[in-house]
Structures are given as structure tokens and as C-alpha cells.
Amino acid sequence: MGAPLYDAERGTLSMALVGDAMIARALSPHQEPGFLALAEVLQSSDVTFANLETTVREAQEGWSNFTQGTPMSTAPELLEELRWMGVDVVSLANNHTTDYGPTGLVACMDHLRAHRMPYAGAGRTLMEARKPVYVDTANGRVALVAATSFFRPWNRAADSRPDSPGRPGISPLGFSTSYTVDEASLEALRRASDMLGMSQERVRHRSMFYSASEAPADDANSVMFLGAKFQRGAQAGTTTRANKDDAQDILRWIAEARSQADWVIFSFHNHEFGSEGRLTAPTEVELGEPARFALEFGRQAVEAGADVVVGHGPHLVMGAEIHQGRPIFHSLGNFIFQNEAIGAFPAEAYARFGLGASATPSEFLDARTGKDTRGFPASPEFWQGCAATCEFEAGRLARVRLFPLDLGHGRPRAQRGRPLLAQGEVADAILGRIERLSQPYGTRFEREGDSLVMRWAA
């Protein structure tokens, strides 16, 4: 074959990836050198990805679900601010795109299409939520497939039947958790289940409308207790497994994207941590290991055809690894964290803290965080993030660079939540965390100023 006919044949692409974008304010007016330098990194890449963790809607579109978190809402015009920042494609597979129910989600998708912002991970049916979205760049076609393991059952998209419409929702990767305990503990749980009528309740459920999987029977080696499965074992432990049907469906669409695109990104939103530190960690900040099913599925996504796996969800930066020559970022943390700048919270949010109808949003936020002494404002790690750039040459990964992001921990609400390239002690803290949490995967890095460059065997 002679010289390349198309630029895409060279297998050269630059890709930028960031984590959770919870945007509620304009970005383009700001001029700090560290902010403009970050914008340049994102704008100069062939394609830039972000997880859009919000419902894009007008005030009258959708009704808020009950949540102990923030019912996140973004004005449609702010999509242009993301585009100005360089974002080309987003994932909607997360727990905040359903904060305003199916109606809010449909409005969100309509606004994204109106503003020509491609998205994946949500749809009017399950198939629509599963399918890749494609973005054409000068150096080839990029596909995005997205899924989330953090959702309520009714947030799942559902396919239609000839006699029944589908349901708008997210692309789910369900999972199950089981606990291993010693024989004495298992028998104590069995006795408690019997004494409290839980075992007999499942018998009644199985005689009615519940399937065997929804109301499982106990056996000699396992007991269901308060919705969790406990099994006999020599050593206490926790096991997580991805839902087989969800996993196969997502991997099938990644393979489809592989056959239809030059490059494939898989976006995975999850909040689940592994068992390390489970007994001793005082806060989530100290839980740096993803759940086992999440680790395994990220690698399966690469094996199915993903060029990059980008994780997000816990609002914390976590480790990274190279699998079969492709990068997996277990969490890039926050990118834009403006969940304190939304203009309205539902009545039950105020009621949780004893606040009445006359309370204002800032009074609610003060009550929820103890005036910044607990929750997100109390920990600098939640106000740190990472931007990753991946460069491919001749179809192979050539360079990965990680840029630490400073989102302004300790600043007033009117200021914090917008990212700048981190410097000095903040950069050291973020990069040190990434290096420490990447050690279990054998990942190697080199410092280049206030950034990290990944190293791997060719």
C-alpha cells in the first residue's frame, strides 16, 4: 500500500480526559494563567471527554427525586461554556442525570442535541443508552460507550416491547455484593432471620410475584439477611460481581464501537470501593481501592476493544494502570465542582435539617456541611482532580500525561469549584496520591514539572 489516503490511517490522535463536570456557572470570563493553561490543554486535543454529572434543564423541566445528595441542575446555555473549555463529548451514565426523573433526563438529552454536544450512556430506551456515540476528528472517528454502576433500580433505561414503550434512563452495570463470615456468624444470622420472620417472608414472596433471584432461598452455606448475601468461609471478606447480562451487553457495544470507529473510549461511573481499609478508614478519602468488579470490568473493556477506560464517580482522584497497552484511569476525580451554586433545593432537603420554607440555599448548605466542617468542604481531596492526555502514534499508545487540578479548597463558595492547573504543594499532594494508589498495579511514573508521565513496557 502506498502513502496514506486519509489522515486517520496514520493512527495518530491526541485525547484529553477529565472527570466529573458539575457546572452551574460560566467559565469563559476567567483569566488566571493556570485556568487558561488548562483550557489550552483541552482545546488543543483532537477530542476531549468529560463526565457531565448533572441534569441540563430549564427550571420547569422535570421534578426532583428524593436524594441525600445534591439534585444537580445546569442551565442549557452553560453547555456553550463547556464547549469553550474544549469539551467535545460527554457521558450521561451517572447518578445525577436522573435527578429530575425521566422527564428531566429527556429534557437534558434534547438540550444536548440542540447545542450539538454528543453524549452516550443515557437514552429513551436501554439500547439507545447502550449505543456508542461517534465524534469525527481530523485524525479519525472516536466512539464513546458509557455505563454506571451507581443508580437506583428505576433509573435504568428499559427497552420497549411491541405492546409496551421503553423507559428513559441510564446505561447500567449492575453488581452484587456478598459477604463471607465464619460458621458461628452465619448461624447467628440464620437464627436472627428466622426469629424476625425474614426467612418466611421470602417464602411468601416466592409464592407471589417475586422471582427466585429476587427472593432467594437460604441453603446450608449461605443466608440472605437485610437484602445481602452472607456465605460460609474460613476468612471474613467481601466479594463484588458485575451483573452478567449488563456486562455482556456493554462489552458487545464496545466491540461494535471498535468495528465502527478508529478510537474507542469507555466511560465508567462508579462509587464502589474495595475491601482494603473498609474496617479502619474514617472517611472515603482513605478508601483508594476500587471494588473488585470495577477493576475486572475495566480490563474486560480494554480486551473488548476500548483504547482508553476513564473512570469517575467517587469525587476523588484514584490510581491508574496500563492493561494490554491501553490506559485505565480508575477515577480522575472532579473537573468542575459547582454543586453549591445551584439556585434551588427541594423542600425535603431543607426538612432533613429542620429548615422551613423561608430558609435559603446558603442556609441549607451551611446546615448540611456544618458550615464547611464536614462533607466535601472539609476535605481538600474532594477539591482536587486530574486531567489526562493520551497521545497515540501508529495506532499505539505513545504517551500519557497527568495534570493535577486545583478546585480551590477553602475558598468561599463564590470562588471554589472551578479548575486550574495545580502547582506547588497542592500538585505534590495530588500527584503523590496518584502514585501511591497506582502502586498495586505496578504503574510507573516520572515527574515532569507539575505533572506525571506514565511509563510502561512497549
TIBASE-737332 format. One record per residue (C-alpha): residue in three letters; y, x, z. Coordinates in nm, 4 decimals. Each point is the difference from the previous one (the first is absolute). Layout:
    r         y         x         z
  Ala         Y         X         Z
...
This chain:
    r         y         x         z
  Met    0.0000    0.0000    0.0000
  Gly    0.3445    0.1262   -0.0865
  Ala    0.3262   -0.0218    0.1889
  Pro    0.0399   -0.3020    0.2325
  Leu    0.1200   -0.3123   -0.1768
  Tyr    0.1212   -0.1609    0.3238
  Asp    0.1699    0.1614    0.2990
  Ala   -0.2554   -0.1694    0.2259
  Glu   -0.2747    0.2129   -0.1552
  Arg    0.1335    0.3051    0.1821
  Gly   -0.1091   -0.1469    0.3330
  Thr    0.3306    0.0885    0.1646
  Leu    0.1593   -0.2348    0.2523
  Ser    0.2255    0.0141    0.3043
  Met   -0.0554   -0.2667    0.2633
  Ala    0.1901   -0.0765    0.3221
  Leu   -0.1418   -0.2108    0.2821
  Val    0.1617   -0.1448    0.3117
  Gly   -0.1231   -0.2324    0.2734
  Asp    0.1294   -0.3240    0.1486
  Ala    0.3245   -0.1359   -0.1458
  Met    0.1464   -0.2646    0.2334
  Ile    0.3378   -0.0284   -0.1655
  Ala    0.2787   -0.2290    0.1228
  Arg    0.3157    0.1912   -0.0939
  Ala    0.1543    0.1798   -0.2955
  Leu   -0.0920    0.3613   -0.0726
  Ser    0.2245    0.1068   -0.2881
  Pro    0.3333    0.0311    0.1889
  His   -0.1205    0.2924    0.2131
  Gln    0.0833    0.3597   -0.0829
  Glu   -0.1631    0.2325    0.2577
  Pro   -0.1403    0.3110   -0.1741
  Gly   -0.3438   -0.0565    0.1542
  Phe   -0.0048   -0.3590   -0.1221
  Leu    0.1110    0.0848   -0.3527
  Ala   -0.2517    0.2862   -0.0132
  Leu   -0.2794   -0.2432    0.0858
  Ala    0.1241   -0.2445   -0.2635
  Glu   -0.0088    0.2820   -0.2539
  Val   -0.3647    0.0767    0.0848
  Leu   -0.0957   -0.3640   -0.0564
  Gln    0.2216   -0.0598   -0.3024
  Ser   -0.1179    0.3123   -0.1819
  Ser   -0.3719   -0.0817    0.0152
  Asp   -0.1722   -0.1709   -0.2911
  Val   -0.1100   -0.2776    0.2357
  Thr    0.0851   -0.0775    0.3627
  Phe   -0.2025   -0.2305    0.2237
  Ala    0.0905   -0.1810    0.3254
  Asn   -0.1688   -0.2585    0.2196
  Leu    0.2411   -0.2954    0.0056
  Glu   -0.0714   -0.1323    0.3495
  Thr    0.2132   -0.3109   -0.0001
  Thr    0.0377   -0.3433   -0.1578
  Val    0.2672    0.0015   -0.2687
  Arg    0.1579   -0.3443    0.0270
  Glu    0.3080   -0.2118    0.0271
  Ala    0.0663   -0.1581    0.3384
  Gln   -0.1454   -0.3381   -0.0989
  Glu   -0.3196    0.1365   -0.1564
  Gly   -0.3089   -0.0273    0.2204
  Trp   -0.0548   -0.0671    0.3694
  Ser   -0.0679    0.2790    0.2470
  Asn   -0.3493    0.0395    0.1424
  Phe   -0.0420    0.0680    0.3694
  Thr   -0.0097    0.3734    0.0628
  Gln    0.0473    0.2357    0.2918
  Gly    0.1528    0.2443   -0.2449
  Thr    0.3041   -0.0460   -0.2221
  Pro   -0.0033   -0.2740   -0.2678
  Met    0.1431    0.2347   -0.2598
  Ser    0.2338   -0.1335   -0.2675
  Thr    0.1911    0.1741   -0.2786
  Ala    0.2742   -0.1414   -0.2214
  Pro   -0.1028    0.0140   -0.3689
  Glu    0.3037    0.2031   -0.1050
  Leu   -0.1186    0.2892    0.2169
  Leu   -0.2794    0.0630   -0.2504
  Glu    0.2678    0.1652   -0.2113
  Glu    0.0659    0.2377    0.2898
  Leu   -0.3657    0.1032   -0.0038
  Arg    0.0197    0.0504   -0.3736
  Trp    0.3149    0.2131    0.0476
  Met   -0.1955    0.2101    0.2492
  Gly   -0.2561    0.0672   -0.2705
  Val   -0.2804   -0.2413    0.0941
  Asp   -0.1895   -0.1133   -0.3111
  Val   -0.2979   -0.1944    0.1364
  Val   -0.0926   -0.1572    0.3343
  Ser   -0.2952   -0.1354    0.1934
  Leu    0.0097   -0.3463    0.1557
  Ala   -0.3385    0.0406    0.1703
  Asn    0.1210    0.0056    0.3594
  Asn    0.0498   -0.2311    0.2959
  His    0.3714   -0.0726   -0.0541
  Thr   -0.0115   -0.1467   -0.3518
  Thr   -0.1570   -0.3106    0.1559
  Asp    0.2500   -0.0308    0.2881
  Tyr    0.1437   -0.3120   -0.1646
  Gly   -0.3277   -0.1510   -0.1118
  Pro   -0.1286   -0.0671   -0.3518
  Thr    0.3342   -0.1486   -0.1057
  Gly    0.1865    0.3106    0.1114
  Leu   -0.2522    0.2240   -0.1732
  Val    0.0326   -0.1879   -0.3280
  Ala    0.3789    0.0280    0.0270
  Cys   -0.0362    0.3725    0.0679
  Met   -0.2126    0.0517   -0.3107
  Asp    0.2423   -0.2043   -0.2105
  His    0.2959    0.2101    0.1177
  Leu   -0.1859    0.3233   -0.0744
  Arg   -0.0712   -0.1157   -0.3542
  Ala    0.3602   -0.1116   -0.0455
  His    0.1170    0.3464    0.1037
  Arg   -0.2696    0.1673   -0.2118
  Met   -0.1616    0.1736    0.2960
  Pro   -0.3744    0.0355   -0.0694
  Tyr   -0.2312   -0.0775    0.2919
  Ala   -0.3674   -0.0170    0.0885
  Gly   -0.2004   -0.1216    0.2974
  Ala    0.1076   -0.3652    0.0140
  Gly   -0.0334   -0.2958   -0.2314
  Arg   -0.0384   -0.3730   -0.0460
  Thr   -0.3782    0.0513   -0.0007
  Leu   -0.2314    0.2712    0.1272
  Met   -0.0618    0.1374   -0.3482
  Glu    0.3748    0.0261   -0.0588
  Ala    0.0393    0.1820    0.3331
  Arg   -0.2835    0.2410   -0.0810
  Lys    0.1091    0.0892   -0.3531
  Pro    0.1879    0.3215   -0.0795
  Val    0.3588    0.0043   -0.1067
  Tyr    0.0942    0.2509   -0.2692
  Val    0.3168    0.2054   -0.0355
  Asp    0.0762    0.1892   -0.3183
  Thr    0.1627    0.3402    0.0385
  Ala    0.0912    0.2736   -0.2460
  Asn   -0.3132    0.1868    0.1070
  Gly   -0.2513   -0.2814   -0.0012
  Arg   -0.1013   -0.3355    0.1386
  Val   -0.0261   -0.0279    0.3799
  Ala   -0.2093   -0.2683    0.1718
  Leu    0.0373   -0.1226    0.3564
  Val   -0.2773   -0.1797    0.1907
  Ala    0.0802   -0.1083    0.3570
  Ala   -0.1809   -0.1491    0.2996
  Thr    0.0516   -0.0503    0.3727
  Ser   -0.2397   -0.0173    0.2938
  Phe    0.2627   -0.1461    0.2355
  Phe    0.0372   -0.3753   -0.0551
  Arg   -0.0794   -0.3397    0.1445
  Pro   -0.2854   -0.1928   -0.1638
  Trp    0.2371   -0.2504   -0.1612
  Asn    0.2050    0.2818   -0.1569
  Arg   -0.2848    0.0842   -0.2391
  Ala    0.0543   -0.1074   -0.3580
  Ala   -0.2688   -0.2375   -0.1276
  Asp   -0.1247   -0.0624   -0.3509
  Ser    0.0131   -0.3392   -0.1613
  Arg   -0.2967   -0.2123   -0.0974
  Pro   -0.0223   -0.2575   -0.2774
  Asp    0.0645   -0.2687    0.2606
  Ser    0.2277    0.1841    0.2455
  Pro    0.3096    0.2204   -0.0354
  Gly    0.0140    0.3523    0.1366
  Arg    0.2143    0.1153    0.2907
  Pro    0.2800    0.2576   -0.0167
  Gly   -0.0560    0.2997    0.2240
  Ile   -0.0738    0.3678    0.0292
  Ser   -0.2851    0.2173   -0.1278
  Pro   -0.2178    0.0434    0.3103
  Leu   -0.2378    0.2719    0.1106
  Gly   -0.1648   -0.1653    0.2961
  Phe   -0.1966    0.1990    0.2528
  Ser   -0.2204   -0.0538    0.3026
  Thr   -0.0046    0.1804    0.3321
  Ser   -0.3050    0.0415    0.2212
  Tyr   -0.0315    0.1657    0.3386
  Thr   -0.2912    0.2015    0.1308
  Val   -0.0699   -0.0233    0.3743
  Asp   -0.2863    0.0964    0.2292
  Glu   -0.2794   -0.2398    0.0909
  Ala    0.1480   -0.1037    0.3342
  Ser    0.3357   -0.0875   -0.1577
  Leu   -0.1677   -0.1907   -0.2828
  Glu   -0.2028   -0.2105    0.2428
  Ala    0.3111   -0.0678    0.2105
  Leu    0.1773   -0.1279   -0.3116
  Arg   -0.3014   -0.2112   -0.0903
  Arg   -0.0056   -0.1602    0.3473
  Ala    0.3745   -0.0663   -0.0130
  Ser   -0.0328   -0.1577   -0.3435
  Asp   -0.2786   -0.2263    0.1240
  Met    0.1736   -0.0889    0.3276
  Leu    0.3247   -0.0924   -0.1740
  Gly   -0.1697   -0.2079   -0.2675
  Met    0.1000    0.2298   -0.2865
  Ser   -0.3566    0.0478   -0.1246
  Gln   -0.0667   -0.3737   -0.0071
  Glu    0.3337   -0.0621   -0.1689
  Arg   -0.1156    0.2126   -0.2936
  Val   -0.3218   -0.2001   -0.0117
  Arg    0.2072   -0.3170   -0.0340
  His    0.2197    0.1624   -0.2651
  Arg   -0.3034    0.0975   -0.2076
  Ser   -0.1136   -0.3633    0.0063
  Met    0.3359   -0.1090   -0.1392
  Phe    0.2215    0.1572   -0.2648
  Tyr   -0.0146    0.3693    0.0891
  Ser   -0.1977    0.2499   -0.2057
  Ala   -0.2475    0.2361    0.1659
  Ser    0.2465    0.2874   -0.0390
  Glu    0.2778   -0.2009    0.1663
  Ala   -0.2147   -0.0955    0.2992
  Pro   -0.2673    0.2695    0.0179
  Ala   -0.2955   -0.0188    0.2339
  Asp   -0.0585    0.2738    0.2564
  Asp   -0.3122    0.2155   -0.0158
  Ala   -0.1696    0.2472    0.2280
  Asn    0.2387    0.2804   -0.0960
  Ser    0.3339   -0.1754   -0.0490
  Val    0.2270   -0.2601    0.1558
  Met    0.3098   -0.1788   -0.1325
  Phe    0.2691   -0.0222    0.2670
  Leu    0.3533   -0.1321   -0.0515
  Gly   -0.0352    0.0412   -0.3743
  Ala   -0.1159    0.3632    0.0100
  Lys   -0.3482    0.1394   -0.0538
  Phe   -0.1480    0.2224    0.2699
  Gln   -0.3198    0.1920   -0.0678
  Arg   -0.2360    0.2100    0.2036
  Gly    0.0345    0.3769   -0.0268
  Ala   -0.0369    0.3241    0.1867
  Gln    0.3712    0.0773   -0.0174
  Ala    0.3076   -0.2202    0.0120
  Gly    0.1945   -0.0169   -0.3216
  Thr    0.1816   -0.2080   -0.2601
  Thr   -0.1068   -0.0528   -0.3615
  Thr    0.2089   -0.1507   -0.2802
  Arg   -0.1328   -0.1070   -0.3396
  Ala    0.1850   -0.1310   -0.3039
  Asn   -0.0921   -0.3422   -0.1282
  Lys   -0.2506    0.0669   -0.2770
  Asp    0.1244   -0.2673   -0.2409
  Asp    0.3655    0.0978    0.0414
  Ala   -0.0795    0.3688   -0.0418
  Gln   -0.2033   -0.0520   -0.3164
  Asp    0.2674   -0.2226   -0.1521
  Ile    0.2814    0.2475    0.0676
  Leu   -0.2042    0.2943   -0.1314
  Arg   -0.0787   -0.1997   -0.3135
  Trp    0.3703   -0.0472   -0.0677
  Ile    0.0708    0.3680    0.0650
  Ala   -0.2642    0.0799   -0.2622
  Glu    0.1664   -0.2505   -0.2333
  Ala    0.3361    0.1711    0.0558
  Arg   -0.1630    0.3353   -0.0725
  Ser   -0.1128   -0.1262   -0.3405
  Gln    0.3404   -0.1478   -0.0872
  Ala    0.2462    0.2578    0.1339
  Asp    0.0654    0.3724   -0.0089
  Trp    0.0622    0.0099    0.3761
  Val   -0.1139   -0.2196    0.2897
  Ile    0.1568   -0.0483    0.3446
  Phe   -0.1870   -0.1866    0.2732
  Ser    0.2227   -0.1323    0.2797
  Phe   -0.1727   -0.0777    0.3311
  His    0.1810   -0.1687    0.2891
  Asn   -0.1810    0.0149    0.3330
  His    0.0848    0.0042    0.3709
  Glu   -0.3429    0.0946    0.1300
  Phe   -0.0589    0.3199    0.1938
  Gly   -0.3184    0.1917    0.0678
  Ser   -0.1769    0.0399    0.3304
  Glu    0.1460    0.3410    0.0869
  Gly    0.2523   -0.0432    0.2811
  Arg   -0.0922   -0.3659    0.0437
  Leu   -0.0684    0.0425    0.3729
  Thr    0.2950    0.2202    0.0881
  Ala    0.2891   -0.0420   -0.2473
  Pro    0.2949   -0.1663    0.1806
  Thr    0.1634   -0.1205   -0.3238
  Glu   -0.0866   -0.0275   -0.3686
  Val    0.1948    0.3187   -0.0663
  Glu   -0.2885    0.1994    0.1488
  Leu   -0.2580   -0.1746   -0.2236
  Gly   -0.0014    0.2175   -0.3085
  Glu   -0.3454   -0.0681   -0.1453
  Pro   -0.0523   -0.2864   -0.2495
  Ala   -0.2921   -0.2356    0.0521
  Arg   -0.3263    0.1205   -0.1512
  Phe   -0.0153   -0.2755   -0.2633
  Ala    0.3505    0.0931   -0.1188
  Leu   -0.0927    0.3674   -0.0367
  Glu   -0.3142   -0.0875   -0.1911
  Phe    0.1664   -0.2515   -0.2295
  Gly    0.2814    0.2371   -0.0945
  Arg   -0.2607    0.2471   -0.1243
  Gln   -0.1886   -0.2742   -0.1822
  Ala    0.3243   -0.0948   -0.1763
  Val    0.0315    0.3552   -0.1324
  Glu   -0.3618   -0.0044   -0.1129
  Ala    0.0664   -0.3295   -0.1822
  Gly    0.2895    0.1532   -0.1936
  Ala    0.3156    0.0176    0.2121
  Asp    0.2145    0.3093   -0.0609
  Val    0.1857   -0.0560    0.3283
  Val   -0.0682   -0.2077    0.3116
  Val    0.3176   -0.0811    0.1908
  Gly   -0.0372   -0.1453    0.3490
  His    0.2558   -0.1713    0.2224
  Gly    0.0087   -0.2617    0.2730
  Pro    0.0089    0.1493    0.3513
  His    0.3680    0.1000   -0.0444
  Leu   -0.1092    0.3544    0.0855
  Val   -0.0565    0.3104   -0.2086
  Met   -0.3674    0.0981   -0.0014
  Gly   -0.2185    0.2636   -0.1603
  Ala   -0.0815    0.0752   -0.3634
  Glu   -0.2979    0.1395   -0.1863
  Ile   -0.1256    0.0951   -0.3436
  His   -0.3157   -0.1775   -0.1197
  Gln   -0.1545    0.0964   -0.3327
  Gly    0.3268    0.1603   -0.1041
  Arg    0.2107   -0.3061    0.0806
  Pro    0.2378   -0.0528    0.2968
  Ile   -0.0469   -0.2629    0.2693
  Phe    0.2989   -0.0657    0.2247
  His   -0.1264   -0.1944    0.2995
  Ser    0.3505   -0.1178    0.0881
  Leu    0.3416    0.1054   -0.1222
  Gly    0.1670   -0.1888    0.2848
  Asn    0.3319   -0.1772   -0.0413
  Phe    0.2273    0.0365   -0.2988
  Ile    0.2662   -0.2628    0.0770
  Phe   -0.0165   -0.1571    0.3470
  Gln    0.2693   -0.2664    0.0166
  Asn   -0.1996   -0.2714    0.1763
  Glu    0.2795   -0.0241    0.2594
  Ala    0.2587   -0.0966   -0.2628
  Ile   -0.1367   -0.3379   -0.1069
  Gly    0.2244   -0.2946    0.0770
  Ala   -0.2346   -0.2574    0.1522
  Phe   -0.3074   -0.0298    0.2206
  Pro   -0.2021   -0.3194    0.0582
  Ala    0.0441   -0.2045    0.3185
  Glu   -0.3382    0.1013    0.1460
  Ala    0.0988    0.3670   -0.0226
  Tyr    0.2913   -0.0667    0.2346
  Ala   -0.2144   -0.2207    0.2232
  Arg   -0.2491    0.2823    0.0569
  Phe    0.2710    0.1776    0.1990
  Gly    0.1526   -0.3029    0.1683
  Leu    0.2963   -0.0187   -0.2369
  Gly    0.1483   -0.3312   -0.1075
  Ala    0.1632   -0.1397   -0.3127
  Ser    0.3325    0.1745    0.0642
  Ala   -0.1497    0.3521    0.0065
  Thr    0.0931    0.2384   -0.2794
  Pro   -0.2261    0.2387   -0.1986
  Ser    0.1280    0.3030    0.1921
  Glu   -0.0790   -0.1714    0.3314
  Phe   -0.3525   -0.0646   -0.1232
  Leu   -0.0410    0.3626   -0.1089
  Asp    0.1321    0.1245    0.3347
  Ala   -0.2512   -0.2208    0.1823
  Arg   -0.2910    0.1032   -0.2237
  Thr    0.0625    0.3727    0.0389
  Gly    0.1402    0.0091    0.3537
  Lys    0.3258    0.1237   -0.1532
  Asp   -0.1813    0.2684   -0.2011
  Thr   -0.2206    0.1189    0.2875
  Arg   -0.3310   -0.1214   -0.1513
  Gly   -0.1501   -0.0810   -0.3369
  Phe    0.1161    0.1704   -0.3163
  Pro    0.3442    0.1132    0.1265
  Ala   -0.1556    0.1894    0.2917
  Ser   -0.2071    0.2423   -0.2115
  Pro    0.1465    0.2394   -0.2568
  Glu   -0.3282    0.0051   -0.1948
  Phe    0.0664   -0.3527   -0.1276
  Trp    0.3261    0.1228   -0.1520
  Gln   -0.1646    0.2757   -0.1988
  Gly   -0.1644   -0.0169   -0.3383
  Cys   -0.1195    0.2057   -0.2911
  Ala    0.0638    0.0023   -0.3733
  Ala   -0.2786    0.1553   -0.2057
  Thr    0.0316    0.1339   -0.3513
  Cys   -0.3046    0.0643   -0.2161
  Glu    0.0159    0.1986   -0.3214
  Phe   -0.2814   -0.0139   -0.2531
  Glu   -0.0550    0.2462   -0.2827
  Ala   -0.2659   -0.0279   -0.2691
  Gly   -0.1329   -0.3038    0.1855
  Arg   -0.0611    0.1910    0.3232
  Leu    0.1861    0.0024    0.3281
  Ala    0.2225    0.3079   -0.0045
  Arg    0.2352   -0.0366    0.2969
  Val    0.0565   -0.2266    0.3008
  Arg    0.3115    0.0298    0.2104
  Leu    0.0860   -0.1945    0.3151
  Phe    0.3616   -0.0632    0.0977
  Pro    0.0686   -0.1139    0.3596
  Leu    0.2346   -0.2962    0.0418
  Asp    0.2402   -0.0636    0.2863
  Leu    0.0835   -0.3686    0.0568
  Gly    0.2512    0.0550    0.2791
  His   -0.1826   -0.0494    0.3286
  Gly    0.2432   -0.0539    0.2883
  Arg    0.2886   -0.1093   -0.2215
  Pro    0.1547   -0.3480    0.0309
  Arg   -0.1661   -0.2881   -0.1828
  Ala    0.2846   -0.0029   -0.2518
  Gln   -0.1024    0.3489   -0.1124
  Arg   -0.3704    0.0662    0.0521
  Gly   -0.2787   -0.0897   -0.2363
  Arg    0.1222    0.1729   -0.3187
  Pro   -0.1824    0.3194   -0.1092
  Leu    0.1416    0.3467   -0.0480
  Leu   -0.1896    0.3214   -0.0645
  Ala   -0.0740    0.1311    0.3486
  Gln    0.1144    0.3410    0.1128
  Gly   -0.0430    0.2313    0.2987
  Glu   -0.1854   -0.1288    0.3042
  Val   -0.0652   -0.3439   -0.1484
  Ala   -0.1534    0.1546   -0.3122
  Asp   -0.2088    0.2336    0.2159
  Ala   -0.1310   -0.2926    0.2050
  Ile   -0.0987   -0.2062   -0.3048
  Leu   -0.1600    0.2854   -0.1890
  Gly   -0.1784    0.1200    0.3127
  Arg   -0.1450   -0.3485    0.0497
  Ile   -0.1236   -0.0124   -0.3597
  Glu   -0.1635    0.3421    0.0322
  Arg   -0.1648   -0.0885    0.3313
  Leu   -0.1337   -0.3353   -0.1179
  Ser   -0.1267    0.1520   -0.3260
  Gln   -0.2115    0.2668    0.1705
  Pro   -0.3145   -0.2161    0.0265
  Tyr   -0.0077   -0.0189   -0.3816
  Gly    0.0356    0.3752   -0.0503
  Thr    0.3348   -0.0452   -0.1743
  Arg    0.2114    0.3134   -0.0371
  Phe    0.3786    0.0163   -0.0349
  Glu    0.2759    0.2524   -0.0501
  Arg    0.3563   -0.0505    0.1177
  Glu    0.2723    0.0124   -0.2643
  Gly    0.3258   -0.0432    0.1849
  Asp    0.0005   -0.3466    0.1545
  Ser   -0.3061   -0.1168   -0.1964
  Leu   -0.3747    0.0534   -0.0220
  Val   -0.2017    0.0941   -0.3067
  Met   -0.3686   -0.0912    0.0022
  Arg   -0.2569    0.2646   -0.0953
  Trp   -0.3541   -0.0641   -0.1228
  Ala   -0.2775    0.1715   -0.1903
  Ala    0.0282   -0.0524   -0.3747
